[in-house]
Amino acid sequence: MKRIVTDASVVLKWYLADEEYGQKALRILDKYISNELDILAPSLLEYEVINGLIIAKKRGRIQEKILLLGIDGFASLELKLINLSLYYPKVIHYCKVYDLSAYDASYLALADEENIPFVTADKGIHKVVKKELKWVEWLGDFNLSD
């Protein structure tokens, strides 16, 4: 089974209908639900998703009902959320080398440690690492059929 690491920039597209590449993100979710794809993420993903949905509600992008359904739905997916306490040296490395936050570097550290692709829709992360880290894939270019 194919395994990937993904971040909140992809997961939030599952709940925010107006997001670019939303259909591609939903296909990733469909593959996960049908047990064709395994998704891993640092444990901070749940906080980032909840925060992103709260911000979307504050900005009027979603209603309270969607906020609550989104949080419940995300929790019920039971994605493999990994505690990164063993990976701190890699997190620090990626922070230094690419001038990233510890949050962003955590996704890179996990994907690197697991030797699997990291799929993101975060243009900032992708732009900074794409030349050197070929296992970091832009959502728009990610091939689900591999």
Order of alpha helices (4+ residues) and beta strands (2+ residues): beta-alpha-alpha-beta-alpha-alpha-beta-alpha-alpha-beta-alpha-beta
